[in-house]
Amino acid sequence: MDVSRLLESEPSVGLIRNIAKVGLSLCYPGARCPDYFAGLEMALRDEPPPFGTREYGLIYRSLSVEPRWMAVSLITNAEREGDGSKRLWSLAACSLIEEHRHLLKRHACDESRHALIYLSLLDLSFPGSVSREFRADLRQLSPHFAMRRELCPIEGSPYAKVPSLDDFLQMNIAEIRTAIHHTLQRPALAQHCPAANSAKITRLHDSLLYDELRHIAYTAVLIDECARNGDGARLTGLFRRRFRDFNAITTEELGNNVYDCSVACCAKRPWCRAKSYIAQPEPTLYQIGTGLP
């Protein structure tokens, strides 16, 4: 299955498998990652995720027809990418393996850039929907990381630690879920954006999806490497547990009509995974409603 087929697929357990396989074939041709795929298969069987169901797509489509919901979703995506970038930057700075440092740093820079791409999608899909002042504030959601910048853990970050198998598993699952969101978001944005901006949105979305597939691939390789180097006995149980956690988070989010809740929202829920150490202010409908019908 190629990338175009992924974009045409409904959310399903099969799509989750295919996303992982396509990412690996694109970025690590010839890599097999047997321990990773064995753990993924058992986790999907024992903890089937809601984001691997047709209903997940139906709910998204029912919500995304509303312009304000879609605009808020894009801002939330930007916020979450910026926050994830900071977490990855601290993990990279503390990694003891040079190759891992490079991969995590590249991932952090990607997510820093993604925060700005989601804001560009907002501009292209809903021109004039936010004030100039608020739009300038939104740029601060990205930490503006670059590969030329020297790594240093962010002060006070709980992610200033040596990255582990558990970290790689959580990244992998999160990136798979984000890739599924891309398959839903692309046709949703097409309903809202002016025709003149359609080609630009497609190019930005292609860039986002390719990066997500690359992140899924490299974390799969690192998970498999950890399994071969002594963590194999823990892999299956930990994969199940982390899918269970993501499933609980996803179900809670769906109950609030959101796909990827905001950092501030997660900070209020002690059972949610530790996504934030600095809660960002959530946008209000007043701030994002000026140009929306």
Legacy VTK file of the C-alpha trace (Angstrom):
# vtk DataFile Version 3.0
C-alpha trace
ASCII
DATASET POLYDATA
POINTS 293 float
0.000 0.000 0.000
1.355 3.471 -0.913
0.747 6.859 0.686
-2.111 7.774 -1.663
-3.959 4.610 -0.636
-3.486 5.515 3.027
-5.185 8.843 2.414
-8.165 7.122 0.812
-8.678 4.677 3.696
-11.183 4.765 6.534
-9.766 4.443 10.081
-9.350 0.762 10.924
-6.971 -1.616 12.652
-5.752 -2.530 9.172
-4.972 1.112 8.457
-2.866 1.298 11.634
-0.808 -1.696 10.478
-0.441 -0.237 6.998
0.649 3.165 8.266
3.499 1.493 10.168
4.440 -0.679 7.191
4.361 2.157 4.660
6.421 4.412 6.932
9.058 1.726 7.391
9.203 0.852 3.675
9.591 4.518 2.719
12.239 5.452 5.258
14.054 2.187 6.032
13.746 -0.014 2.935
14.580 -3.591 3.826
14.074 -3.136 7.590
11.714 -5.742 9.040
11.421 -4.885 12.763
9.881 -8.256 13.747
9.734 -7.528 17.487
8.056 -4.180 16.895
5.381 -5.641 14.608
4.775 -8.609 16.915
4.207 -6.223 19.825
1.992 -3.972 17.713
-0.161 -6.902 16.568
-0.728 -8.153 20.117
-1.545 -4.648 21.373
-4.039 -4.080 18.550
-5.669 -7.420 19.328
-5.861 -6.939 23.099
-6.418 -3.163 23.262
-8.169 -2.222 19.994
-7.967 1.576 19.672
-11.004 3.778 19.013
-8.933 5.647 16.419
-8.866 2.399 14.465
-12.637 2.321 13.894
-14.975 3.597 11.184
-16.996 5.429 13.849
-13.953 7.567 14.673
-13.948 8.915 11.132
-17.689 9.480 11.131
-17.537 11.561 14.315
-14.647 13.621 12.919
-16.541 14.361 9.724
-19.655 15.381 11.639
-17.643 17.850 13.733
-15.367 19.192 11.011
-18.186 20.654 8.907
-18.415 23.441 11.509
-15.859 26.150 10.604
-15.148 27.262 14.174
-14.509 23.691 15.305
-12.135 23.162 12.405
-10.264 26.410 13.079
-9.887 25.593 16.783
-8.666 22.129 15.809
-5.878 23.605 13.673
-4.783 25.916 16.488
-4.827 23.009 18.925
-2.711 20.959 16.516
-0.192 23.823 16.379
-0.099 24.029 20.168
0.392 20.303 20.599
3.175 20.159 18.002
4.998 23.015 19.699
4.700 21.360 23.104
5.820 18.004 21.699
8.819 19.703 20.133
9.975 20.931 23.545
9.620 17.471 25.074
11.619 15.879 22.257
14.317 18.552 22.496
14.905 17.711 26.166
14.939 13.969 25.477
17.437 14.493 22.664
19.692 16.584 24.880
19.822 13.783 27.451
20.282 10.851 25.082
23.504 8.878 25.583
23.562 7.516 22.011
24.624 9.925 19.277
22.327 8.434 16.611
19.353 8.705 18.957
20.282 12.305 19.767
20.252 13.170 16.079
16.935 11.429 15.382
15.191 13.001 18.366
16.610 16.431 17.557
15.386 16.143 13.968
11.956 15.094 15.284
11.901 18.108 17.623
12.747 20.447 14.743
10.051 18.842 12.587
7.383 19.383 15.233
8.555 22.950 15.804
8.035 23.527 12.070
4.722 21.657 12.106
3.306 24.130 14.621
3.865 26.870 12.039
2.497 24.713 9.212
-0.781 24.209 11.080
-1.032 27.984 11.448
-0.453 28.318 7.706
-3.265 25.832 7.150
-5.443 28.048 9.338
-4.558 31.101 7.227
-5.191 29.271 3.952
-8.402 27.527 5.001
-9.975 30.418 6.901
-8.469 33.682 5.601
-9.023 36.546 8.022
-10.431 34.311 10.758
-8.074 35.625 13.450
-6.941 39.122 14.288
-3.420 40.220 13.352
-2.512 40.532 17.032
-3.728 37.047 17.941
-2.057 35.571 14.865
1.259 37.063 16.025
0.721 35.492 19.457
0.064 32.101 17.860
3.547 32.065 16.330
4.887 31.655 19.850
3.340 28.175 19.976
6.433 27.053 18.055
9.785 27.077 19.877
11.467 27.725 16.494
14.077 25.004 16.924
16.701 24.363 14.224
19.307 21.648 13.722
22.105 24.227 13.949
21.027 25.129 17.497
22.920 23.463 20.329
20.943 20.930 22.347
20.200 21.762 25.964
17.394 20.405 28.197
14.587 22.879 28.765
14.662 24.072 32.354
12.073 22.346 34.507
11.104 19.817 31.839
10.125 16.343 33.116
11.501 15.054 29.811
15.071 16.032 30.686
15.960 12.350 31.045
17.554 9.533 29.117
14.958 8.334 26.558
13.658 4.812 27.072
11.686 2.097 25.314
8.569 3.534 26.948
9.241 6.963 25.437
9.717 5.480 21.957
6.489 3.459 22.283
4.468 6.509 23.286
5.931 8.529 20.413
5.142 5.752 17.967
1.511 5.389 19.021
0.997 9.165 19.075
2.445 9.518 15.575
0.235 6.703 14.245
-2.830 8.414 15.661
-1.713 11.734 14.151
-1.249 10.076 10.755
-4.837 8.815 10.966
-5.930 12.361 11.785
-4.202 13.513 8.579
-6.308 11.105 6.524
-9.410 12.726 8.053
-8.211 16.314 8.060
-7.308 16.584 4.383
-10.840 16.136 2.954
-12.269 18.183 5.832
-10.079 21.167 4.984
-11.024 20.824 1.322
-14.630 21.636 2.289
-13.615 24.938 3.847
-10.641 26.364 1.974
-10.977 28.774 -0.974
-10.313 26.962 -4.247
-7.305 29.187 -4.962
-5.564 27.859 -1.839
-6.230 24.175 -2.407
-2.890 23.329 -4.039
-0.911 25.064 -1.279
-2.824 23.152 1.395
-2.135 19.855 -0.369
1.607 20.577 -0.473
1.686 21.442 3.229
-0.338 18.369 4.116
1.948 16.138 2.047
4.907 17.491 3.998
3.188 16.848 7.331
2.188 13.298 6.447
5.628 12.346 5.160
7.202 13.611 8.389
4.708 11.625 10.484
5.512 8.451 8.527
9.228 9.097 9.041
8.691 9.518 12.785
6.687 6.286 12.945
9.462 4.497 11.061
12.405 5.658 13.151
10.630 4.989 16.455
9.705 1.497 15.191
13.390 0.874 14.432
14.429 2.120 17.891
11.724 0.006 19.578
12.960 -3.056 17.737
16.543 -2.186 18.666
15.597 -1.900 22.351
13.866 -5.284 22.178
16.978 -6.917 20.749
19.179 -5.260 23.362
17.432 -6.545 26.457
13.948 -5.016 26.568
12.230 -7.776 24.581
10.500 -9.281 27.624
8.919 -5.904 28.470
7.887 -4.914 24.972
4.554 -6.680 24.567
3.161 -5.761 27.983
4.305 -2.168 27.676
2.857 -1.850 24.170
-0.519 -3.059 25.497
-0.389 -0.686 28.464
0.414 2.356 26.345
-2.338 1.557 23.845
-4.690 1.252 26.814
-3.583 4.710 28.001
-4.003 6.271 24.546
-7.404 4.612 24.191
-8.565 6.152 27.484
-7.275 9.565 26.402
-8.915 9.270 22.979
-12.257 8.210 24.457
-12.172 11.125 26.890
-11.368 13.537 24.077
-14.210 12.217 21.936
-16.583 12.823 24.832
-15.582 16.479 24.635
-15.868 16.600 20.818
-12.135 17.099 20.323
-9.390 15.260 18.451
-6.147 15.944 20.335
-7.132 18.106 23.270
-5.208 21.217 24.222
-2.154 21.271 26.459
-4.027 23.271 29.104
-6.832 20.706 29.066
-4.437 17.818 29.615
-2.697 19.649 32.440
-6.009 19.655 34.354
-6.371 15.859 34.245
-3.971 13.929 36.498
-4.720 10.606 34.782
-3.747 11.947 31.346
-0.182 11.344 30.176
2.308 14.056 31.172
2.066 16.175 28.062
2.711 19.578 29.522
4.817 21.290 32.091
3.690 24.806 31.095
-0.030 25.175 30.388
-0.680 27.486 27.445
-3.808 29.667 27.349
-6.578 28.184 25.262
-7.928 30.289 22.357
-11.409 31.683 22.752
-14.153 31.756 20.145
-13.931 35.545 20.188
-10.295 35.400 19.140
-10.851 32.943 16.308
-14.326 33.854 15.173
-13.890 37.172 13.442
-13.773 35.843 9.889
-15.858 32.683 10.201
-19.473 32.234 9.137
LINES 1 294
293 0 1 2 3 4 5 6 7 8 9 10 11 12 13 14 15 16 17 18 19 20 21 22 23 24 25 26 27 28 29 30 31 32 33 34 35 36 37 38 39 40 41 42 43 44 45 46 47 48 49 50 51 52 53 54 55 56 57 58 59 60 61 62 63 64 65 66 67 68 69 70 71 72 73 74 75 76 77 78 79 80 81 82 83 84 85 86 87 88 89 90 91 92 93 94 95 96 97 98 99 100 101 102 103 104 105 106 107 108 109 110 111 112 113 114 115 116 117 118 119 120 121 122 123 124 125 126 127 128 129 130 131 132 133 134 135 136 137 138 139 140 141 142 143 144 145 146 147 148 149 150 151 152 153 154 155 156 157 158 159 160 161 162 163 164 165 166 167 168 169 170 171 172 173 174 175 176 177 178 179 180 181 182 183 184 185 186 187 188 189 190 191 192 193 194 195 196 197 198 199 200 201 202 203 204 205 206 207 208 209 210 211 212 213 214 215 216 217 218 219 220 221 222 223 224 225 226 227 228 229 230 231 232 233 234 235 236 237 238 239 240 241 242 243 244 245 246 247 248 249 250 251 252 253 254 255 256 257 258 259 260 261 262 263 264 265 266 267 268 269 270 271 272 273 274 275 276 277 278 279 280 281 282 283 284 285 286 287 288 289 290 291 292
